[in-house]
Amino acid sequence: MHAFSVGLLELGVRPGDRLAILSENRPEWAITDFACLAARCADVPVYPTLPAHQIEYILRDSGAVAVCCSSGDQLSKILDIRGNLPGLKHIIVFDGEAATGGALTYESVVAKGRDALGKYPTWRADALAATPDDLATLIYTSGTTGDPKGVMLTHGNITSDVVMTLQVLDIDSTDECLSFLPLSHIFERMAGHYCMVHMGAVINYATSIESVPIEMGELRPTLVISVPRLYEKIYARVQENAMAGSPLKQKIFLWAKRTGEAWAELHIEGKPIPAGLGLKYRVAHKLVFSKLVARVGGRLRMFASGGAPLSADIARFFYSAGLPIMEGYGLTETSPVITVNGFGRSRFGSVGKVVPGVEIKIAPDGEILTRGPNVMKGYYNKPEATAEVLSADGWFSTGDIGEIDADGYLRITDRKKDIIVTAGGKNIAPQPIESLVKTNPIVLNAVMIGDRQKFPIMLVVPNMEVVRKWAEAEGMAGRTDQALLSDIVVHNMLTGEIKKTLRELAQYEMPKKFLILDQDFSIESGELTPTLKVKRRVVEKIHKARIEELYAAGGVETVY
């Protein structure tokens, strides 16, 4: 790190400059980040999944003087847009054999720095001269609407959030984490990068997101940080496997699940466990939950979850298995953690209590406001946008709707912009409903819409593995996925399952029609952000014609 930092200085990178990092998670990403901090230049993380034109916008807006690329694929994007970026002076490639078009190799910059170490005897003192108000990083939001904005986070913002969060979460030098969320996102960067390094924990980089289930078993981490999508998939797979077994296996699973939930409700509140329930739980753990523990490596102490709402049912199930999910809440603009469920202070369905040193309050319209040393300096070159969300006395408007219970636990009900207001004036929060639907193993994804309409509808991506197994049992084996999804019998089964999952909803909240999709949402299609959040407006736009057909049909019955 020392040599690479000096190498950057030798290239002419100076304190206050911006250097972009366009790379998947790997050791060089972490080294580059620390090298930039030590050189007192601000790095600009860029998601490697972004297309060239979006990368061009970020590099131009940030004024990056250099960019570090991971591979030839990422380098080709930069070479395509370099002519439009006169301020970009250096391109550095981590994979040395991929360096073309005048790009420098990472190793050559390290060598340059190593040869020049003697020229910078005050390097360490200069690095430590950074002040809390100095810009550490410029992170561009995912841009679910409009162009992304550069969030200015200072050394003080990030340091305070690391220190405050570690007062709640029990992490130490004996821990090992598996890192697979993009380091370009502040959640993984703060929790899976800075917190781990600060406590001396081991960081393992996953080969890919697809390899995570296998590598959890191989590397046996004690900590895993993820968005709810991972837990939803694990939960769905466990249910699917149990329900595909014999009637006895199904009965045992459902009994163990009920027993675990009863145990979890008492245990998480620190209440005494009756002897009978304790015995039943030990049997349930041995018969069912121990298999899940083994599947994730057998050593895992804690999952962490953020970025989107986590179903309380899923949190309860994992807790029952002895795999607590510490759900937290925050935004890029807050470095990110505002609240978190920690050991001894967790509550299902909440995102925990505020971390030490941070304040929260609920505005009259239900929006969550927060203030603290973790709140951003502002949006880069956007004073008007900054003024819209950051008050003169430091309160940041999160854009999320929530409530604080009598014990200080925060519950998120939805994004302010996502609230559906029907033509009849009913307010519907779609995210909790979508999360509930996704607890059914037959559903991969779901998006609810209906703003200014007479009733809401739901777009559903079914889990075709489950659908195929059901179809085979019903004598419909051999049909293509498209043929199955066009069959009225299959549609009735799918919508019946969804309605059963949502049976506790108020009548006005229940989707009245369903659009079954044959393709899951993806980053490549633009329907998901790089952190797997659904871009609701993009999904609605892509399927606009079919949505309009549903509403034009009128009535309130399910349309296929």
N, C-alpha and C positions, 0 to 999 in steps of 0.2 A: 504493500500500500504506500509506504514511504517513497519508494522508487518511482511508482507510477504518478504519485502526486507531484514529485519534483519534475518528472517527465512532462507533465502538463504545463508546469511553469516554464520549462525550457521551450515549449512550443509557443509560448506567448500568452497562455491563458492567465488571466489576472483576477485578483479578488473582485467580486461583483459581476464577473462574466457569467454566462450561462452555457452549460454543456449538457447536451441531450444524451439519454441512454435509451437505445432502441434494442431491447434484448429480452429473451426469456430468462427465467430465474436460473442463475448459475453463479459460481464464486466470483467471476469477474464483475458481475453486476454489483455485488456487495463491495468489492475492492474499489471499484470506480466511485461508488457513492461516498465511501469514507475518504478517498483521495480528494474528491471535490470539496468535502467539508473541511479537510485539512488545508487545502489551497484557498479556502474561503471564496470559492466560486459556487454558484447555485446550480444544482443539476436539475434537469427537466426529464423525468421519466416518461417514456412513450410506449404505449401498448404495442407489442410486436404484431398483434392481429390487425392493426389499423392499415388501411390502404394508403398508397403514396400521397394522394391529394390531402388527406387529413393530417398526415405527418408534416406535409409542407406547411399547412396552416399553423401548426404548433411551433415548428422551428422558426417560421417567419415572425409570428407574434411574440415569441419569447426572445428573439434576437440571439439565438444560439450561435456561438462562434465555433463550436465543435460538436461532433456527434460520435458516440461509440455504438457500433453495431455488433450483433452477435455472430452473424453468419452471412454467407453469400446472398441468401434470399433477402435479408434485411438491407444489405449493402445495395442490391439492385434497385430497391425503392429509392434510396438516397441518391444514387447516380441518376435516376430518372428525373429527379426534381432539383438537382444541384444547381442547374442553370438559372433557376428562379430564386436562388438564395445567395445573393452576393455577400452576405455577412458570414456565411459558413466557410470557415477557413481550413478546418481539419476534419477528416473522417478517419476513425480508428476502428479496426475490425478485431474482435476477439479471436475468431478462427483465422489464424494467420494465412493458411493456404487459400483463403477466399479473397484476400486483399487484391483488388484490381482498381483500375481507373484512378491511380494516384493515392489510394487509401493507404494509411499506415497500419502496421500490425500492432496489436497490443504489446507483444513482446519487445518490439523495437522501441516503443515509448518507455517501457520499463527499463530497457538497457540504457536509453538516453538519460533517464533519471538517475540510474545507478552510477553512471559515469560522472554525473554532475552533483552528487550529494555534497561534496566539499564546498561547492559554491553557495550553499544555503545552510550555513551553520546555525541560523536562527529559525529554521523551518518549524520546529516544534513550538517555539515561543510565539512565532507568527500565527500558527494554527490556534493556539490557546488564547490569542488576543481577540478571537471572535466574540462578539457581544450577543446577549440574548435577543436583541432587536435586529441582528444581521439576518439577511435572507439566506435560508438553508436550501430550500427547494421550491420549485414552481411546478405545481401539479395541475394538469388540465383535467377538468371534470369530464365525465363520459359523454356529456352532451345529449341527454335524452330529448332535449328540445333546443334547436338553434346551435350556433357555434359554441364549442367548449370555452370555458373561462379559466384563465390561469390563476390558481389559488396560491397566494404567497404565504408560505409557512416559514417562520423564523426558527433559529436555533432554540430560542426560548419556548416557542410553541411546542415543538416536538419533545424537547427535554422534559418540560413540565408534564406532558401527557404520559411519557414513559414512567417517570417517577411516581406520578399519582396513580396510575393503573397498577403498578407493581406493589402498591400498598394494599391492593385488594386481591390480586391474583397471586397464588403461591407458586412461584417459579424459582428454581435455583440451578446451580451448576451441575447437578446430577441429571437434569432433564435433557431430552432430545426431542426436537420437533421435526415434522415433515413439512417442508415448504412447497406449496404448489399453487396457491393463489398468486396472481401477478404481483411482483414487487413494485410494479408501476402504480399499484393501488395503495393508498395510505394505510389501509387496515393491515395488510400483510407486511408492509414495510415497518410500521410501528411495532406490531405485536410479534410477527415472525422474524423480524430482523433486528431492530434496535433493542427490544426487550430481551431477546435471547442473548445478544452480544453483551448487553449491560450486566446480565446475570451469569454469563459464562456458560450458557447452555449450548449444546451441539445442534447445528442446523444441517439437515439433510435435504437436498434438493431433489424433488421428484423428477423422474424422466419426462413425464407428461401427465396431464390430468387423467388420461385414460389408465395410466399405470398405477394410480394412487391405491386402489383396493389391493393390488398385489404387493406393492411396496410397503404398505402398512404392515402386512404380514411378515415381510422379509426384514425390514429395518426396525420394527417393533418400537415405534416412537412412544414417548410418554405424553406428548402434547401434539395436537393437530388443530390448526386454525382453518376455518372454512366458512363459506356462505351456506345457507340452509339447503341448497340444492343437493349437496353431498349427503346430508342426513336424511333428506326426503327419499333419496334413491336407496340408501341402506335400509331404511325402514320399510319401504315398499318391497324390496327384495326379500327381507326377512319374512314379511307377511305372505308374500307370494310362495316362498318355499314351504312355509308351514301349511298353507291352505292347499298346496298341491299334494300333500302327504295323505296318509290313511286317515279315516275318521278318528281313530285314536290319537294320532299325532296332532290333528287339528284341535281336538278337545283339550289335549295337554297344553298346547300353545295358548289357547284362549284362557284356560285356567291360570296359567303362569302369568299371562299379561294382566289379568284382573288382580291377581295376588300382588304382583309387582307394583301396580298402580296404588293399591291400598297401602302397601309398605312405604312407597315413595312419598305419598302425601303426608304421612306422619314423620318420616325420617327427615325430610327437608325442612320441616318446621321445628325439629328438635324435640318432638314429642315421644313419649315412651311407646315402644312397640310391644303389643301383647304377646305373650309367650307363644300362643297358638299361631298367630300371624308370622312371628319370627321363624318358627319351624317350617311353615308352609313356604315362606320366602326362600329359605335355604334350599328346599327341594326344588322350587321353581328355578332358582339360579343354576343349580346343577343340571337340571334337565333341559333348560332353554337358554337362559341368559349367558351362561358360560361359553356357549358356542359363538355368540356374537363377540364376547370379549376376546376369545382366541382368534377370531377372524381379523381383528384390528391389531393383532400383535401380542396381546396378553399382558402388556405393560402400561397401557394407556391410562393415565390419571385423569385427563381432562380434555374435552373438546372445547374450542371457543367458536362462537358464531356471531356473525355480524353482516351488515350489508343489506339485509332484507329481513322481514318478520319470520320467526321460527314458530311453527305450530306448537302449542302447549302440549298436545297429545304426543308429539314426537319427543319433546324435551322430557316429558314424564316417562316415556318408554326407555329412553337411553339412561335416565337416572336410575330406573328400576334395574337395569343391567349393570349398574356400578360404573357407568360411563357418563358422568355429568357433563352437560353442555352449558358452558358459561356464556350465556347470550348477553351481548352488550349493544350499545347504540352510540352512533356518532356519524359525522360527516367528514368529507375531505377538509372542509373549512374549519373543523374543530380538532384536527390532528391525529386521530379522529375521535377518541373515546370521550363520551360525556357521562354515560352510565354503564354499569356492568354488574352482572350477577357474579358474586365471588363465593368462595367456600364459606359456608356458615351464614351467608346472606343472600340466598337465592329464592326465587319465587316463580313457579311455572306461569307462563303467559306474560311475564314482564321482561323488561330489558335491564332490570336491576335498579340500584340506587346510584345517585350521582357520586362520581369519584371525588376524593378530597380536593378541595381548592376550586371546585367548579360549582356554579349556581345554575339552577333551572327554574323556570316558572311558566305557567300556562296563560297565554293571552286570552282576552275575552272571546275570541273566535275559535279557541281551542288549539291554536298553534303553539308549539313548544319553542320557548326562547331560552337562550343559554348565554352565560358570561363567564369568562375565566382566562387564565394565562395561555390556554390551548387554542383560543379563537384566533383565526387568521389575521394577518396584517391587512388583507384586502384582496381584491381581484386585480391582477396586473394590467395596468393601463386602462382600467375601467372604473373611474371614480363614481360614475352614476350608478353602475350596477352594485358597487360596494355600498353606497349610501342607501340603496333599497333594502339591504339585508342587515346592515350593521349600524346601530344607533350611535349617537354621539357619546352615550354613557356606556358603550361596550356590549350591549345586548345584541346577540345574533339571532335572526329569525330563521329557523331551520327549514320551514316549509312542511314540517310534519305535524300531524294532529295527534294529541295524546292526552293522558290524564295521569295524575299522581295520586296514589291511594293514601290511606291514613298512615301507613307505615313508611311512606317515602319511596315506594316502588313506582317506576314509570312504566306505563303501558302505551305503546304506539297503536293508534287505531287506523291511520292511513296517511298517505301523502296528501297535502292540502290540495294540490292540483289534480289528484286522482279521484277525489270525492265525486261520486255520481249523484247528480240532482235530477230526479225524474221530472217528467212534465207535470206530474201531480204534486211536485214540491217535496218529495221524500228524499232524504239524504242517505246514501248507501256507501259504506266504506268497502271497496272491492278486495283489498289485499287480504284481510282475514278470511274472507269467503274463498278466495283462490287458494290460500294456504290450507284451508280445511279440505277442499276438494282433492288437493294433491296428497293427502294422507291415504286416499284410496289407492291401492296398488294398481288399479286398472287405468289410472290417470298419470300421464307424464307431466303435462303442463296445462295451465288454464288461465284465461284472461277474461275478465268480466267488463262489459261496456254497457252503455245505456244513458249517457248524459243527455238530458233534455228529451228523452224518449218516454213513451208511456210505460215501458217496463224494461228491465235489464235482460240482456242475453249473455251467454257464455260461449267463448271459443275454447274448445277442448282438444288437446292432443292425447290420444289414447296410448297406453302401453301395449304395443302390438304383440309382445311376447305373451302377455296375459290373455289378450284377445284370442290369439291363435290357439292357446291351450284350451280356452273355453269353447272355441269353435270345434276343435277336435273332439271334445267330449260330447258335443251336440251333433256329431255326425257331419260336420262341415269341413273336414280336413281337406287339404290340397288346394284350397282357393287362394288367390292372390290377396294381398292386403287391401287393394283397391276394391276387389269384389266383396270382401268381407264388410268393408266400411260402407258399401252401397246397399247392403242388405238390410231391410227394415227390421228383421229379427235382431241383428247385431246392434242396430241403432237403439232399439227399445231396451236391450240389455244395458248398453252404456249409459243412456240417459236415466234409466231406472236406478243404476248403481250410484250415479251422481246425486240424484234427488234423495236417495236414501242417506247418503253422507250429509246432505244439507237439510235434513228433516227438521232440525231445531231452529232454522231461520224464521224470521218474521215473513209473512206472506209477501210483503212488498220487496223484500230482499231476494227472494227466490228467483233465479233466472227462469224466464218463461219459455225461452227457446234456446236451442243448443246448435252450434255449428261445429261439426266434427271435422278436424283437420288430419290429413294423412302425413304431414311433415312437422317435426318439432321446430320450434323457433331456434335461430342460430345467430351467431355473431356475424357470419358471412352474409346473411340475408339482411342484416341491419336491424333485426328484431330484438337482439340482445346486446347489452353493453358488454365490454370486455370482462366485467365482473358478474356476468350472467343475470343482470337485471333486465326484465322485460321492458322494452320500449313500447308502452301501451299505444301511443299515437301512431307509431310505425306499423304495428300489427293491425290496427284498425284501418290504416290507409291501404295496406297490401290486400286486405280482405274486404275492402269497401263494397265491392259489387255484391258479394254473397251476403254481407250483412244487410245491405239495403233490401235484398230480396226477402230476407226473413221478416224485416219490419213491414215491408209492403204487403206481405201475406196476411197481416192483421191477426187478430185473435190472440190467445194466450197458450195455445197448445204447442208442444214441441214440434218443430219442423226439421226435416232431415234433408 
